[in-house]
Amino acid sequence: MATVVVARPAARPTPRARDEEVLVWPDLVFVEFISALLFTVLLFLLSYVMNAPLLDEANANVTNDPAKAPWYLLNLQELLLHMNAALAGIVVPTVWLIILAAFPYFDRSTEGQGRWFADVNSVKNTVLSLMVGFWGTLALIIWNSGKAALWLKDWFGFSGGDTLAFLERSAALKDPSVVPWPGWSDSIPYLWFNLKILDEGPGAGVTTFQHIDLPTLLVDIGIPTGFMVGLACLLIYALWKAGWVLTRRDALITLMSGFVGAFLMLTIIGTAFRGPGQDLIWPWDLRTLEGIPGQE
Amino acid sequence: MAVEQPTQPTLGDLIYDKLFHNYVWKSIFRTGYPNTPRNQMLVVATNVFLHLHPTRIHRTHVKITHTYCLGGLTFFMFLGLTVTGILLMFYYVPSVDRAYLDIQNIQTNVQFGQLMRNMHRWMAHAMVILVFLHMLRVFYTGAYKPPREFNWVVGVVLLVLTFLLSFTGYLLPWDQLAFWAITVGTNIAGSAPVLGPKTRFWLLGGFEVGPDALIRFYTLHVIGLPLLAAIFMAVHFWRIRRDGGLARPL
């Protein structure tokens, strides 16, 4: 006899006791109305005191320096300074959005929902991961900008010289005087035919699709990927060993908070600390016009 | 023993009766004035806008600190941007010859034009910030957990659409800020392996930011992306209801 098996949903909305409920009209509608009103007034006031920026008419022959993307993309623009363009501009955000969308399929427990920081360790996990993401990103930016080496030299008279140039910035690793790359390493063929659809020509990326430039691949893709993936894994592993990460939810809180910290730092640096030539400068050295730092 | 006598209707009662118990009012609103629990529930259930809500919700959900109204405010920004955007569209032509002059015209010659443009600009920034904060609220309250998995995914799509809406609007003033921001932004898109340069070409309608890019960004900004966002928002709101309202402890 055939048996029919009906799949049961993982969780269902639970019935609620009527005495725990309030009417949407007026209780919720009132809250919504007040918050909408408050924001309308605030935005009217902001619009009254602060004008939207309008610079000179667009001119392809006059380059803005620094040319900056909208502020919410400045985190990606900041990443571009430290790694391969395709990795920073496309791969990292795409992979992160996929990971973000997959959160509920990774953490399927129904416990701890509907309350802020419901899990035992969530507050300390959040604060610590946020700080690690925030200050860790700053440390990496300062190192890769060469500023750290500059300050070491200015303040302590320390200079690494050529052999320790990688302490100044990762790009130094591409230099044959720092790492003795063999002559063939910058052009390793791996396709024996010319696949035209893949080859976008010069400037398309670190490699054409017929050859691998190993030093560039390592420095522009390998090291940044290692830092991004490795540090995230290391943080989760360390907190697991410390007994702070016990569940998948804890791991996600660590990952998300670390991301938020890094995202904030990248956005802040890209917005307020990048001047002409994308050099690191202090915000007060940026020329400002109508409240938009770095734009003239 | 004194017998309670009916009192004479006051002026207020008469006005109330004339306003809410007449043929025209009842043709628009099927329910009476929402001053009884029955009418309060009916007004939510029978109104096309309010019926996004259930008639009753758990008492913890009206606490401001539960959600900070972030999702609702994001939607409110979307509505405000639609209104101010339509007003700006009356005066704006997306051609390289006119775009910049039209913006100047809006700011100087149009009644409340500067205010409308400012509102549109600051609301757009507010929407990006609010949608991000809303995502954080949902995450840190564990509201993505079953049975709300799919609605979280819809939310991620809406986050991307919000960024795209803001990004496409950035070019429209056709000033140096807009031109170079979009040049940088589309260069980021163009850096993708294999499909990047083709995506950039498709976005810009050419190899650089020009008239074709302006019309494409305009069309995406005023029709394509808002339509897509509205569809996903409808699904998002509908799923909140279907998945049992806001998340709360089981």
Chai-1 contact restraints between the chains, C-beta under 6 A:
chainA,res_idxA,chainB,res_idxB,connection_type,confidence,min_distance_angstrom,max_distance_angstrom,comment,restraint_id
A,A10,B,P146,contact,1.0,0.0,6.0,A-B,restraint_1
A,A11,B,P146,contact,1.0,0.0,6.0,A-B,restraint_2
A,A11,B,P147,contact,1.0,0.0,6.0,A-B,restraint_3
A,P13,B,G244,contact,1.0,0.0,6.0,A-B,restraint_4
A,R16,B,H58,contact,1.0,0.0,6.0,A-B,restraint_5
A,E20,B,H58,contact,1.0,0.0,6.0,A-B,restraint_6
A,E20,B,R59,contact,1.0,0.0,6.0,A-B,restraint_7
A,E21,B,R56,contact,1.0,0.0,6.0,A-B,restraint_8
A,E21,B,H58,contact,1.0,0.0,6.0,A-B,restraint_9
A,V22,B,R59,contact,1.0,0.0,6.0,A-B,restraint_10
A,L23,B,Q40,contact,1.0,0.0,6.0,A-B,restraint_11
A,L23,B,R56,contact,1.0,0.0,6.0,A-B,restraint_12
A,V24,B,V44,contact,1.0,0.0,6.0,A-B,restraint_13
A,V24,B,H53,contact,1.0,0.0,6.0,A-B,restraint_14
A,V24,B,T55,contact,1.0,0.0,6.0,A-B,restraint_15
A,V24,B,I57,contact,1.0,0.0,6.0,A-B,restraint_16
A,W25,B,P34,contact,1.0,0.0,6.0,A-B,restraint_17
A,W25,B,Q40,contact,1.0,0.0,6.0,A-B,restraint_18
A,W25,B,V43,contact,1.0,0.0,6.0,A-B,restraint_19
A,W25,B,V44,contact,1.0,0.0,6.0,A-B,restraint_20
A,D27,B,V62,contact,1.0,0.0,6.0,A-B,restraint_21
A,L28,B,V62,contact,1.0,0.0,6.0,A-B,restraint_22
A,V31,B,V62,contact,1.0,0.0,6.0,A-B,restraint_23
A,E32,B,G72,contact,1.0,0.0,6.0,A-B,restraint_24
A,S35,B,C69,contact,1.0,0.0,6.0,A-B,restraint_25
A,A36,B,F76,contact,1.0,0.0,6.0,A-B,restraint_26
A,F39,B,L73,contact,1.0,0.0,6.0,A-B,restraint_27
A,L43,B,M119,contact,1.0,0.0,6.0,A-B,restraint_28
A,L43,B,W122,contact,1.0,0.0,6.0,A-B,restraint_29
A,L43,B,M123,contact,1.0,0.0,6.0,A-B,restraint_30
A,L46,B,W122,contact,1.0,0.0,6.0,A-B,restraint_31
A,S47,B,L115,contact,1.0,0.0,6.0,A-B,restraint_32
A,S47,B,N118,contact,1.0,0.0,6.0,A-B,restraint_33
A,S47,B,M119,contact,1.0,0.0,6.0,A-B,restraint_34
A,S47,B,W122,contact,1.0,0.0,6.0,A-B,restraint_35
A,N51,B,N118,contact,1.0,0.0,6.0,A-B,restraint_36
A,A52,B,R117,contact,1.0,0.0,6.0,A-B,restraint_37
A,A52,B,N118,contact,1.0,0.0,6.0,A-B,restraint_38
A,A52,B,R121,contact,1.0,0.0,6.0,A-B,restraint_39
A,P53,B,L177,contact,1.0,0.0,6.0,A-B,restraint_40
A,L54,B,P173,contact,1.0,0.0,6.0,A-B,restraint_41
A,L54,B,D175,contact,1.0,0.0,6.0,A-B,restraint_42
A,L55,B,D175,contact,1.0,0.0,6.0,A-B,restraint_43
A,L55,B,Q176,contact,1.0,0.0,6.0,A-B,restraint_44
A,L55,B,L177,contact,1.0,0.0,6.0,A-B,restraint_45
A,D56,B,Q176,contact,1.0,0.0,6.0,A-B,restraint_46
A,E57,B,Y100,contact,1.0,0.0,6.0,A-B,restraint_47
A,A58,B,W174,contact,1.0,0.0,6.0,A-B,restraint_48
A,A58,B,D175,contact,1.0,0.0,6.0,A-B,restraint_49
A,A58,B,Q176,contact,1.0,0.0,6.0,A-B,restraint_50
A,A58,B,F179,contact,1.0,0.0,6.0,A-B,restraint_51
A,N64,B,Q176,contact,1.0,0.0,6.0,A-B,restraint_52
A,N64,B,W180,contact,1.0,0.0,6.0,A-B,restraint_53
A,A67,B,W180,contact,1.0,0.0,6.0,A-B,restraint_54
A,A67,B,V184,contact,1.0,0.0,6.0,A-B,restraint_55
A,A69,B,A181,contact,1.0,0.0,6.0,A-B,restraint_56
A,A69,B,V184,contact,1.0,0.0,6.0,A-B,restraint_57
A,A69,B,G185,contact,1.0,0.0,6.0,A-B,restraint_58
A,P70,B,Y170,contact,1.0,0.0,6.0,A-B,restraint_59
A,P70,B,A181,contact,1.0,0.0,6.0,A-B,restraint_60
A,Y72,B,V128,contact,1.0,0.0,6.0,A-B,restraint_61
A,L73,B,G185,contact,1.0,0.0,6.0,A-B,restraint_62
A,L76,B,I188,contact,1.0,0.0,6.0,A-B,restraint_63
A,A85,B,S191,contact,1.0,0.0,6.0,A-B,restraint_64
A,A86,B,S191,contact,1.0,0.0,6.0,A-B,restraint_65
A,A86,B,A192,contact,1.0,0.0,6.0,A-B,restraint_66
A,A86,B,P193,contact,1.0,0.0,6.0,A-B,restraint_67
A,G89,B,I188,contact,1.0,0.0,6.0,A-B,restraint_68
A,G89,B,S191,contact,1.0,0.0,6.0,A-B,restraint_69
A,I90,B,A192,contact,1.0,0.0,6.0,A-B,restraint_70
A,L100,B,V156,contact,1.0,0.0,6.0,A-B,restraint_71
A,A101,B,V153,contact,1.0,0.0,6.0,A-B,restraint_72
A,A101,B,V156,contact,1.0,0.0,6.0,A-B,restraint_73
A,F103,B,Y144,contact,1.0,0.0,6.0,A-B,restraint_74
A,P104,B,Y144,contact,1.0,0.0,6.0,A-B,restraint_75
A,P104,B,E149,contact,1.0,0.0,6.0,A-B,restraint_76
A,P104,B,W152,contact,1.0,0.0,6.0,A-B,restraint_77
A,T110,B,K145,contact,1.0,0.0,6.0,A-B,restraint_78
A,T110,B,P146,contact,1.0,0.0,6.0,A-B,restraint_79
A,T110,B,L250,contact,1.0,0.0,6.0,A-B,restraint_80
A,G112,B,G142,contact,1.0,0.0,6.0,A-B,restraint_81
A,Q113,B,G142,contact,1.0,0.0,6.0,A-B,restraint_82
A,Q113,B,A143,contact,1.0,0.0,6.0,A-B,restraint_83
A,Q113,B,K145,contact,1.0,0.0,6.0,A-B,restraint_84
A,Q113,B,A247,contact,1.0,0.0,6.0,A-B,restraint_85
A,G114,B,A247,contact,1.0,0.0,6.0,A-B,restraint_86
A,G114,B,R248,contact,1.0,0.0,6.0,A-B,restraint_87
A,G114,B,P249,contact,1.0,0.0,6.0,A-B,restraint_88
A,R115,B,P249,contact,1.0,0.0,6.0,A-B,restraint_89
A,W116,B,Y140,contact,1.0,0.0,6.0,A-B,restraint_90
A,W116,B,T141,contact,1.0,0.0,6.0,A-B,restraint_91
A,A118,B,G142,contact,1.0,0.0,6.0,A-B,restraint_92
A,E200,B,P197,contact,1.0,0.0,6.0,A-B,restraint_93
A,G205,B,P193,contact,1.0,0.0,6.0,A-B,restraint_94
A,M256,B,F139,contact,1.0,0.0,6.0,A-B,restraint_95
A,Q295,B,L177,contact,1.0,0.0,6.0,A-B,restraint_96
